[in-house]
Amino acid sequence: MKISTLITAAIALAATCPATAQETKTVKLRILETSDVHGSFFPYDFIERRDAKGSLARVSSYVNRLRQEYGDNVILLDNGDILQGQPTCYYYNYVATDKRNIVSDILNYMRYDAATFGNHDVETGHSVYDKWIGEMNAPVLGANIIDTATGKPYVKPYTIIERDGVKIAVIGMLTPAIPSWLGEKLWKGLRFDGIEKSAKEWIARLRETERPDVVVGLFHSGWNGGIENADYTEDETENTAKNVDSTSSSLATTTTQGRRW
């Protein structure tokens, strides 16, 4: 499991007062991202049957401490690969299907602001991840996960979070290499567009419609490399950060790489 401090931002906002003088307000934001949790919710490894150091329980304590310092200016994101891993996941995915998925309850309890898909979340199949999406309080994002019947994103492409007058747009993306790893029955009716191409399209829309101060790219993808063929590039985060025009706002990208907890 990984957690990253994506941004500790001090953002200066200029507002024109009636006397036309400019006043500057500094807003401090703490944006945190977890990734590749793989069912490590509790400090116990149910596969090896031994105590474990890393877990979302530990992350929850850390986030609570930060909320005491930053209040609502803590933004908590998950970057995918959370539905599969420990036996706890298997039980709620395939055995106790009449109950709410434990992943939904934990992310809701910790007050996540947004999440995105990982390839191992797609691996669980439509019945599991569709149910999970419906149980979440926070939006599950995927701008480049396209419903082939409509040509539109299968889930919300982005979400807008406002803190102390700062407008933050979070765009979710998933590596398009899914067809190389998973059978089509698990993602029937979907296609996965390139991250860089999708980011260019959606950031252009955001500039026109939402005009955010900050854009966060929540990409379940590596920084660079991976599979490259005529259909897609597996890891496009570096190219996206370098090539996507976000001149009206700042673009911060987060990948599946981070500090292990």
C-alpha positions as CSV (number, residue, x, y, z in Angstrom):
1,M,0.0,0.0,0.0
2,K,1.2,3.5,-0.8
3,I,0.4,7.0,0.4
4,S,1.6,10.2,-1.1
5,T,1.5,13.8,0.0
6,L,0.5,15.1,-3.4
7,I,0.5,18.8,-2.7
8,T,1.2,20.9,0.3
9,A,0.0,24.1,-1.3
10,A,0.0,27.7,-0.2
11,I,-2.1,29.3,-2.9
12,A,-2.4,33.1,-3.1
13,L,-5.8,34.3,-4.2
14,A,-6.2,37.9,-5.2
15,A,-9.6,39.6,-4.8
16,T,-10.5,43.1,-5.8
17,C,-12.1,45.1,-3.0
18,P,-14.5,48.0,-3.6
19,A,-11.6,50.5,-3.4
20,T,-10.0,48.5,-6.3
21,A,-7.0,47.6,-4.2
22,Q,-5.9,44.0,-4.2
23,E,-5.9,41.8,-1.1
24,T,-4.1,38.5,-1.1
25,K,-5.3,35.5,0.8
26,T,-3.1,32.5,1.4
27,V,-4.8,29.2,1.5
28,K,-2.9,26.1,2.7
29,L,-4.1,22.8,1.3
30,R,-2.9,19.3,2.1
31,I,-3.8,16.8,-0.7
32,L,-3.2,13.1,0.2
33,E,-3.4,10.1,-2.1
34,T,-3.5,6.4,-1.2
35,S,-2.9,3.8,-3.9
36,D,-2.6,0.0,-4.2
37,V,-4.2,-0.7,-0.9
38,H,-5.2,-4.2,-2.1
39,G,-7.4,-4.9,0.9
40,S,-4.9,-3.9,3.6
41,F,-7.5,-2.2,5.7
42,F,-6.5,-3.6,9.1
43,P,-3.0,-4.1,10.7
44,Y,-3.2,-7.9,10.0
45,D,-2.2,-10.0,7.0
46,F,-5.0,-12.6,6.6
47,I,-3.0,-14.4,3.9
48,E,0.2,-14.9,6.0
49,R,-1.8,-14.9,9.3
50,R,0.5,-12.4,11.0
51,D,0.4,-8.8,12.1
52,A,1.1,-6.2,9.5
53,K,2.5,-2.7,9.9
54,G,0.8,-1.0,6.9
55,S,-3.0,-0.5,6.7
56,L,-5.7,2.0,6.1
57,A,-6.2,2.0,9.9
58,R,-2.8,3.6,10.3
59,V,-3.5,6.0,7.4
60,S,-6.8,7.0,9.1
61,S,-4.9,8.0,12.3
62,Y,-2.5,10.1,10.2
63,V,-5.3,11.8,8.3
64,N,-7.2,12.6,11.5
65,R,-4.1,14.3,12.9
66,L,-3.8,16.4,9.7
67,R,-7.5,17.3,9.8
68,Q,-6.9,18.7,13.3
69,E,-4.2,21.0,11.8
70,Y,-5.7,21.8,8.4
71,G,-9.5,21.3,9.0
72,D,-11.5,20.9,5.8
73,N,-8.4,21.8,3.7
74,V,-7.3,18.2,3.8
75,I,-8.3,16.5,0.5
76,L,-8.1,12.7,0.5
77,L,-8.0,10.7,-2.7
78,D,-7.6,7.0,-3.6
79,N,-5.8,6.0,-6.8
80,G,-7.2,2.5,-7.3
81,D,-6.4,-1.2,-6.8
82,I,-8.4,-1.3,-3.6
83,L,-11.1,-3.9,-4.3
84,Q,-8.7,-6.9,-4.7
85,G,-6.1,-8.4,-2.5
86,Q,-6.7,-9.6,1.0
87,P,-9.4,-12.3,1.7
88,T,-11.5,-9.5,3.3
89,C,-12.0,-8.2,-0.2
90,Y,-12.9,-11.6,-1.6
91,Y,-15.5,-12.2,1.0
92,Y,-17.4,-8.9,0.3
93,N,-16.9,-9.2,-3.5
94,Y,-18.1,-12.7,-4.0
95,V,-19.6,-14.2,-0.8
96,A,-21.5,-11.6,1.2
97,T,-22.8,-9.9,-2.0
98,D,-26.1,-9.0,-0.2
99,K,-24.1,-6.7,2.1
100,R,-22.4,-3.4,1.4
101,N,-18.8,-3.8,0.2
102,I,-16.4,-3.2,3.0
103,V,-14.3,-0.9,0.7
104,S,-17.3,1.4,0.4
105,D,-17.8,1.6,4.1
106,I,-14.2,2.3,4.9
107,L,-13.7,5.0,2.3
108,N,-17.0,6.6,3.4
109,Y,-15.9,6.4,7.0
110,M,-12.6,8.0,6.3
111,R,-14.3,10.7,4.2
112,Y,-12.5,10.3,1.0
113,D,-13.2,13.1,-1.5
114,A,-12.7,11.0,-4.7
115,A,-11.3,7.7,-6.0
116,T,-10.3,6.3,-9.3
117,F,-10.1,2.8,-10.9
118,G,-7.1,0.5,-10.8
119,N,-6.6,-2.4,-13.2
120,H,-7.2,-4.8,-10.2
121,D,-10.5,-3.1,-9.5
122,V,-11.6,-3.9,-13.1
123,E,-10.4,-7.5,-12.5
124,T,-13.2,-8.0,-10.0
125,G,-15.9,-7.7,-12.7
126,H,-18.9,-5.5,-13.5
127,S,-21.1,-6.9,-10.7
128,V,-18.5,-6.0,-8.0
129,Y,-17.3,-2.6,-9.2
130,D,-20.7,-1.4,-10.3
131,K,-22.1,-2.1,-6.9
132,W,-19.1,-0.4,-5.2
133,I,-19.5,2.7,-7.3
134,G,-23.2,2.9,-6.2
135,E,-22.3,2.6,-2.5
136,M,-19.6,5.3,-2.4
137,N,-20.3,8.8,-1.0
138,A,-17.3,10.1,-3.0
139,P,-17.3,9.9,-6.8
140,V,-15.3,7.2,-8.5
141,L,-13.6,8.8,-11.5
142,G,-12.5,7.6,-14.9
143,A,-12.4,10.2,-17.8
144,N,-10.8,7.7,-20.2
145,I,-13.0,4.7,-19.3
146,I,-15.6,4.9,-22.1
147,D,-19.0,3.3,-22.4
148,T,-19.0,2.0,-26.0
149,A,-22.8,2.2,-26.2
150,T,-22.8,6.0,-25.5
151,G,-19.3,7.1,-26.3
152,K,-19.2,8.9,-23.0
153,P,-17.3,8.2,-19.8
154,Y,-18.6,5.2,-17.9
155,V,-18.2,7.0,-14.6
156,K,-17.7,10.7,-13.7
157,P,-14.6,12.1,-15.6
158,Y,-13.8,14.6,-12.9
159,T,-15.0,16.2,-9.7
160,I,-14.8,19.8,-8.4
161,I,-13.7,20.4,-4.8
162,E,-13.8,23.9,-3.3
163,R,-11.8,24.8,-0.2
164,D,-11.4,28.3,1.1
165,G,-12.2,29.9,-2.2
166,V,-9.8,27.6,-4.1
167,K,-11.4,25.5,-6.9
168,I,-9.7,22.1,-7.4
169,A,-10.5,19.8,-10.3
170,V,-9.6,16.2,-9.9
171,I,-9.5,14.1,-13.1
172,G,-9.4,10.3,-12.9
173,M,-7.6,8.1,-15.4
174,L,-6.8,4.4,-15.7
175,T,-4.0,2.9,-17.7
176,P,-5.3,1.8,-21.2
177,A,-3.4,-1.5,-21.0
178,I,-6.4,-3.3,-19.5
179,P,-7.0,-5.5,-22.7
180,S,-3.5,-6.9,-22.4
181,W,-4.1,-8.2,-18.9
182,L,-7.8,-8.9,-18.4
183,G,-10.5,-10.9,-20.4
184,E,-13.2,-8.8,-22.0
185,K,-15.9,-10.3,-19.9
186,L,-14.6,-8.3,-17.0
187,W,-14.9,-5.0,-18.8
188,K,-17.6,-5.8,-21.4
189,G,-19.0,-2.6,-23.0
190,L,-16.0,-0.5,-22.1
191,R,-12.9,0.9,-23.9
192,F,-9.9,2.6,-22.4
193,D,-8.6,5.7,-24.2
194,G,-5.0,7.1,-23.9
195,I,-4.3,9.1,-20.8
196,E,-2.5,12.0,-22.5
197,K,-5.2,12.4,-25.2
198,S,-8.0,12.3,-22.7
199,A,-6.3,14.7,-20.4
200,K,-5.9,17.3,-23.2
201,E,-9.6,17.0,-24.0
202,W,-10.9,17.2,-20.5
203,I,-8.5,20.0,-19.3
204,A,-9.6,22.1,-22.3
205,R,-13.2,21.6,-21.2
206,L,-12.4,22.4,-17.6
207,R,-10.7,25.7,-18.6
208,E,-13.9,26.7,-20.5
209,T,-16.5,25.5,-18.1
210,E,-15.1,25.2,-14.5
211,R,-12.1,27.5,-14.6
212,P,-10.3,25.7,-11.7
213,D,-7.3,27.1,-9.8
214,V,-5.7,23.7,-9.5
215,V,-6.0,20.5,-11.6
216,V,-5.1,17.2,-10.0
217,G,-4.5,14.2,-12.4
218,L,-5.4,11.1,-10.4
219,F,-3.9,8.5,-12.8
220,H,-3.6,4.8,-12.0
221,S,-0.6,4.5,-14.2
222,G,3.2,4.3,-14.0
223,W,5.3,7.4,-14.7
224,N,6.6,6.1,-18.0
225,G,7.5,3.0,-20.0
226,G,5.4,-0.2,-19.9
227,I,3.6,-1.7,-22.9
228,E,3.8,0.4,-26.1
229,N,2.0,-0.6,-29.3
230,A,-0.1,0.8,-32.1
231,D,-3.2,0.9,-29.8
232,Y,-1.9,2.5,-26.6
233,T,0.9,3.3,-24.3
234,E,0.6,1.8,-20.8
235,D,2.3,4.5,-18.8
236,E,1.7,8.1,-20.0
237,T,1.9,10.2,-16.8
238,E,5.2,11.8,-17.5
239,N,4.2,12.8,-21.0
240,T,0.9,14.1,-19.8
241,A,2.5,16.3,-17.1
242,K,5.0,17.6,-19.7
243,N,2.7,18.0,-22.8
244,V,-0.8,18.9,-21.6
245,D,-1.5,22.6,-21.7
246,S,-2.8,23.7,-18.3
247,T,-1.7,27.4,-18.6
248,S,-4.8,28.7,-16.8
249,S,-4.2,26.4,-13.8
250,S,-1.6,24.2,-12.3
251,L,-1.6,20.5,-13.2
252,A,-0.3,18.1,-10.5
253,T,-0.2,14.4,-11.4
254,T,-0.2,11.4,-9.1
255,T,0.7,7.9,-10.1
256,T,0.8,4.4,-8.5
257,Q,4.2,5.2,-7.1
258,G,4.5,6.5,-3.6
259,R,5.6,5.9,0.0
260,R,4.7,2.5,1.5
261,W,2.6,2.5,4.6
